[in-house]
Amino acid sequence: MVRSIRYIMIVVVLFGLTGCWNRAELNELWVTAATGVDTSDDGQWIVSYQIIVPSAIASGTGGGSGGSSQPASYVFSVKAKTFNQAWSYSTMESSRRIYIAHNRVIYIGKKAAEKGLEHLVDFYLRNTEARELVTMVTTDGLASDILKKIMPPEKLQGAAMHDLIDNESDILSVYPKVRVYDFVLSMNSDSRSIGIPVASLVGEKNQENEKEAEGLDVLKKTSTPLKLRLTKLAVFQNGKLKGFLNEEQGLGVSYLSQKIKNTEISFPCSEQSGRELYSSLRVNSADVKLRPGKSGYHYTMQVKVKVNGTLIDTTCTKDISQTQTIRDMEGEISKEVTRVIKEGWTRLQELGVDAAGFADQIHRKFPRDWRTVKKDWDQEFKKMELDIQVDARIRRPGLQQRHIGSKT
């Protein structure tokens, strides 16, 4: 009898557990592909949502072909005092609830970046629907303007930008991928600094071309006068934008912050007095070791870089089958890597931003000193000296012993 009562109770409890208490049908949601964050003149936030139009993707009309084409996404903006308020106020102009769990990219406008991103990070950490793995991208102007631009031949710009950053981070490592989670870790580190890629419109900028970049007609063309491109690196300190680094400086910071996966190195031929003839090395591995030290009252950092790669193309006229020729090339590669690292290091010291995370290295090596140094680390960082040692190796020079155009 007791066993039967137990079984009945279990069955009753199971009936109460079935189903989802907060379920929502897909036709009740607007799935967000990307969001943009800007600030208004009165200090409020302007949050823009790039929502996916399922009917356009399912029917194939989002590609721009056919008579009654429909865009694959729609962008609208909400002004509010907080990010959660903007999310809630979106129901005043949206027929469905905004669903941000599948958001791929966050575009951050320049003014919003200068104001600070602490509120944005807090929203993503507290909101149960938002995910901390969203990719962060900064812009030169308004994030809402970038959201409206299409990236041919892709239909969804937000997803396309996410994939673009993934590929660049894996292939070139000039602008490493930064997620909200990474940004949070940087804000809680000793350096409290990080670099985020910048997406800009490049090409022939005028009102007509910018308007065309927002319409489906751009998908019908084989080439466009305007396109979205990663152009530079924005460095943040204490959650606020402090400055920008160009492509070479960004690559140098990637070496210093040990974020190089693969990259490409173009170096001059050693027998040439000028730098007209170049060869290319495809870096397959780059091992960077940092060793903090102290010289007098100031700190130093020894940077040892081991680069291994494949010779992809060359215009050098020397015989590559000769060991000395390979050694000369490796010497030029080492010089080029050293130059790039110095470019990034010099710019970081000019800005006084430790985006390489050296403060964490100093803290671990000199924990007692750090108690007093951390208060003035920005100034101490500018006095820090760098010792760069690069060991480059060409593992695969290829079967062609001489440049194809060589007369010798």
C-alpha positions in Angstrom: 0.0 0.0 0.0 2.8 2.4 0.9 4.6 1.6 -2.3 1.5 2.4 -4.3 1.1 5.7 -2.6 4.7 6.6 -3.4 4.2 5.8 -7.1 1.1 8.0 -7.2 2.9 10.9 -5.6 5.8 10.6 -8.1 3.4 10.6 -11.0 1.6 13.7 -9.6 4.9 15.5 -9.1 6.0 14.6 -12.7 2.9 16.2 -14.1 3.8 19.4 -12.4 7.3 19.4 -13.8 6.4 19.0 -17.5 6.7 21.8 -19.9 8.6 25.1 -19.8 7.2 27.9 -17.6 8.8 30.6 -19.7 8.3 29.1 -23.2 7.9 31.4 -26.1 7.0 30.5 -29.7 9.4 31.7 -32.5 6.5 33.6 -34.1 6.3 35.7 -30.9 10.0 36.7 -31.0 12.3 39.0 -33.0 15.7 37.2 -33.1 18.5 39.8 -32.9 21.6 39.3 -35.1 23.5 42.4 -33.9 23.0 45.4 -31.6 24.5 48.9 -31.6 25.2 51.2 -28.7 25.3 55.0 -29.0 24.8 58.0 -26.7 22.5 61.0 -27.1 23.3 64.7 -26.4 21.4 64.5 -23.1 23.5 61.6 -21.9 21.0 58.8 -22.5 21.7 55.5 -24.3 20.6 54.8 -27.8 20.4 51.0 -28.4 19.8 49.8 -31.9 18.6 46.3 -32.7 19.2 44.5 -36.0 16.4 41.9 -36.1 16.2 39.0 -38.5 13.2 38.8 -40.9 12.6 35.0 -41.2 10.2 35.3 -44.1 12.9 37.0 -46.2 15.5 34.3 -45.5 13.1 31.4 -45.9 11.7 32.6 -49.2 15.0 33.7 -50.6 13.9 37.2 -51.2 16.5 38.6 -48.9 19.1 38.1 -51.5 17.9 41.0 -53.6 16.6 39.0 -56.6 13.1 39.1 -57.8 10.5 41.9 -58.1 9.3 42.1 -54.5 12.5 41.8 -52.5 12.6 42.1 -48.8 15.6 42.8 -46.6 16.8 39.9 -44.4 17.1 42.3 -41.4 15.5 45.4 -40.0 17.1 48.0 -37.7 15.4 50.2 -35.2 16.6 52.3 -32.2 15.4 52.9 -28.7 16.4 55.8 -26.4 16.5 55.1 -22.7 18.4 55.7 -19.5 19.5 52.1 -19.1 20.1 49.2 -21.4 17.3 47.1 -19.7 14.9 50.0 -20.1 15.7 50.2 -23.8 15.1 46.5 -24.1 11.8 46.8 -22.4 10.8 50.0 -24.3 11.3 48.2 -27.6 7.9 46.7 -27.1 6.4 50.1 -27.8 7.4 49.9 -31.4 7.9 46.2 -32.0 5.2 43.7 -32.6 7.2 41.0 -31.0 9.6 40.7 -28.1 13.2 41.3 -28.8 15.2 38.1 -28.3 18.9 38.8 -27.7 20.2 35.3 -26.8 21.4 34.8 -30.4 23.0 38.2 -30.7 26.4 37.8 -32.5 27.9 41.3 -32.5 27.8 44.5 -30.4 28.7 47.7 -32.3 29.9 50.4 -29.9 29.8 54.0 -31.2 32.7 56.3 -30.6 30.9 58.6 -28.1 29.5 55.6 -26.2 33.0 54.1 -26.0 34.4 57.4 -24.7 31.6 57.6 -22.1 32.4 54.1 -20.8 31.0 50.6 -21.1 30.5 49.6 -17.5 26.7 49.8 -17.8 26.8 47.6 -20.9 28.9 45.0 -19.2 26.7 45.0 -16.1 23.6 44.5 -18.3 25.2 41.4 -20.0 26.3 39.9 -16.8 23.0 40.3 -15.0 20.5 39.6 -17.8 19.8 35.8 -18.0 19.0 36.0 -21.7 22.1 38.0 -22.8 25.3 36.0 -23.5 28.8 37.0 -22.6 30.3 35.4 -25.7 29.0 38.2 -28.0 31.8 39.8 -30.1 32.5 43.4 -29.5 33.3 45.9 -32.3 33.9 49.7 -32.1 33.0 52.2 -34.8 34.4 55.6 -35.9 30.9 57.2 -35.8 27.4 56.0 -34.9 26.9 52.3 -34.3 23.4 52.6 -35.7 24.7 53.8 -39.0 27.0 50.8 -39.3 24.1 48.4 -38.4 22.2 49.6 -41.4 24.9 48.8 -43.9 24.8 45.5 -45.8 28.0 43.3 -46.3 27.6 41.7 -49.7 27.3 38.9 -50.6 26.0 38.0 -47.1 22.4 38.8 -46.2 22.8 39.2 -42.4 25.4 41.9 -41.7 25.7 41.0 -38.0 26.5 37.3 -38.7 28.8 38.3 -41.5 30.8 40.7 -39.2 31.1 38.0 -36.6 32.5 35.5 -39.1 34.8 38.2 -40.5 36.4 38.8 -37.1 36.7 35.1 -36.5 38.6 34.5 -39.7 40.8 37.6 -39.3 41.7 36.5 -35.7 42.6 33.0 -36.9 44.5 34.0 -40.1 46.2 37.3 -39.5 45.8 38.1 -35.7 46.1 41.8 -36.3 42.8 42.5 -34.6 42.1 39.6 -32.1 38.5 38.7 -31.3 37.2 40.3 -28.1 34.0 39.1 -26.4 32.1 40.7 -23.6 33.6 38.0 -21.4 37.1 39.0 -22.4 36.3 42.7 -21.7 35.1 41.8 -18.2 38.3 39.9 -17.5 40.4 42.9 -18.7 38.4 45.3 -16.4 39.2 43.1 -13.5 42.9 42.6 -14.3 45.8 44.7 -13.0 46.2 46.5 -16.4 42.5 47.2 -16.8 43.1 47.6 -20.5 42.2 45.9 -23.7 42.1 46.4 -27.5 38.9 46.0 -29.6 38.7 46.0 -33.4 37.2 49.0 -35.2 34.9 48.5 -38.2 34.7 51.4 -40.6 33.1 52.3 -44.0 35.9 52.5 -46.6 35.7 53.6 -50.2 34.0 56.4 -52.0 32.0 58.1 -49.2 29.1 60.2 -50.3 25.4 60.4 -49.6 24.4 58.4 -52.6 26.8 55.5 -51.9 25.9 55.4 -48.2 22.2 55.2 -49.1 22.9 52.5 -51.6 24.8 50.4 -49.0 21.6 50.2 -47.0 19.4 48.8 -49.8 19.0 45.5 -51.5 20.3 46.8 -54.8 23.8 46.5 -53.4 23.4 42.7 -53.5 22.8 42.7 -57.2 26.3 44.2 -57.9 29.6 42.4 -58.3 31.4 45.3 -56.6 30.4 48.1 -54.3 32.0 51.6 -53.8 31.6 51.3 -50.1 32.3 48.4 -47.8 32.8 47.5 -44.1 36.3 46.7 -43.1 38.4 46.3 -40.0 40.6 49.4 -40.1 42.3 49.8 -36.7 42.4 48.9 -33.0 40.7 50.8 -30.3 42.3 50.6 -26.9 40.3 50.9 -23.7 41.4 51.6 -20.2 39.0 51.4 -17.2 36.2 50.7 -19.6 36.7 53.9 -21.6 38.2 54.5 -25.1 41.7 56.1 -24.9 42.9 56.0 -28.5 43.5 54.1 -31.7 46.3 51.9 -33.2 46.9 51.3 -36.9 47.3 47.9 -38.5 51.0 47.5 -37.8 50.7 48.8 -34.2 47.8 46.4 -33.7 49.9 43.4 -34.9 52.7 44.5 -32.5 50.3 44.5 -29.6 49.1 41.0 -30.6 52.7 39.8 -30.2 53.1 41.5 -26.9 49.7 40.2 -25.6 50.5 36.6 -26.8 47.5 36.5 -29.1 49.2 35.6 -32.4 47.7 32.4 -33.9 48.7 32.7 -37.5 49.8 35.7 -39.5 51.7 36.9 -42.6 55.1 38.7 -42.6 56.3 40.6 -45.7 60.1 41.2 -45.6 62.6 42.8 -48.0 65.4 40.9 -49.8 68.7 41.4 -48.0 70.7 42.0 -51.2 68.6 45.0 -52.1 69.6 48.4 -50.8 65.9 49.6 -51.0 62.7 47.9 -50.0 61.2 47.4 -53.4 61.4 43.5 -53.6 59.6 41.6 -50.9 59.0 38.0 -49.9 56.2 36.6 -47.7 56.3 34.2 -44.8 53.2 32.4 -43.6 53.6 32.1 -39.9 52.4 28.7 -38.7 53.4 29.2 -35.0 54.5 32.2 -32.9 55.6 31.4 -29.4 56.0 34.5 -27.2 57.5 34.4 -23.8 57.5 37.4 -21.4 60.0 37.7 -18.6 59.6 40.8 -16.3 62.6 42.3 -14.7 63.8 45.3 -12.8 66.5 47.8 -13.6 67.1 50.3 -10.8 63.8 51.8 -9.8 62.1 51.0 -13.1 60.8 47.7 -14.7 61.8 45.9 -17.8 60.2 43.3 -20.0 62.1 40.7 -22.0 60.1 39.6 -25.0 61.3 36.4 -26.6 59.5 35.5 -29.9 60.0 32.2 -31.8 58.5 32.3 -35.3 58.1 29.3 -37.5 56.6 29.5 -41.0 56.4 28.6 -44.6 57.9 30.7 -47.5 54.9 31.5 -49.6 56.4 33.7 -52.3 59.7 35.5 -53.0 61.3 37.9 -55.4 64.8 37.4 -54.1 67.3 36.4 -56.8 69.6 34.3 -54.6 69.6 30.6 -54.6 67.2 29.5 -51.8 68.8 26.0 -51.7 71.8 27.6 -50.0 71.8 27.7 -46.2 73.2 31.2 -46.1 70.3 32.5 -48.2 67.8 31.1 -45.8 69.7 32.5 -42.8 69.7 36.0 -44.5 65.9 35.7 -45.0 65.4 34.7 -41.4 67.4 37.7 -40.3 65.2 40.0 -42.3 62.1 38.3 -40.8 63.4 38.9 -37.3 64.1 42.6 -38.1 60.5 43.0 -39.4 58.9 41.3 -36.4 61.1 43.5 -34.1 60.0 46.6 -35.9 56.3 45.8 -35.7 56.5 45.1 -32.0 58.3 48.4 -31.4 55.7 50.2 -33.4 52.9 48.8 -31.1 54.9 49.3 -28.0 55.7 53.0 -28.7 52.1 53.8 -29.4 50.9 52.1 -26.2 53.4 54.1 -24.2 52.3 57.3 -25.9 48.7 56.6 -24.8 49.8 55.3 -21.4 47.6 52.3 -21.9 48.8 48.8 -20.9 46.8 46.9 -23.5 49.5 44.2 -23.5 48.7 43.2 -19.9 52.2 43.8 -18.5 50.8 44.9 -15.2 49.7 41.3 -14.5 53.2 40.0 -15.2 54.8 42.6 -12.9 52.3 41.8 -10.2 53.1 38.1 -10.3 56.9 38.6 -10.4 57.0 41.4 -7.8 54.0 41.1 -5.5 55.4 43.3 -2.8 56.4 46.1 -5.1 53.0 46.0 -6.8 51.2 47.3 -3.6 52.8 50.7 -4.1 53.4 50.6 -7.9 49.8 49.9 -8.9 48.6 53.4 -7.9 50.9 55.0 -10.4 51.1 52.2 -12.9 50.1 54.4 -15.9 53.2 56.6 -15.3 55.5 53.7 -14.5 54.3 51.9 -17.7 55.6 54.8 -19.8 59.1 54.4 -18.3 59.2 50.7 -18.8 61.9 49.3 -21.2 61.5 46.5 -23.6 64.1 43.9 -24.6 63.0 42.2 -27.8 64.6 39.0 -29.0 63.2 37.3 -32.2 64.2 33.9 -33.5 62.7 33.3 -36.9 62.8 30.0 -38.8 61.8 29.1 -42.3 60.7 25.5 -42.0 59.4 25.0 -45.5 61.2 27.1 -48.2 59.4 25.3 -51.1 60.8 23.2 -54.0 61.5 26.2 -56.3 65.2 27.1 -55.6 65.2 30.4 -57.3 62.8 33.2 -58.0 61.0 32.4 -61.3 62.1 35.7 -62.9 65.8 35.3 -61.8 68.3 35.3 -64.7 71.0 33.4 -62.7 
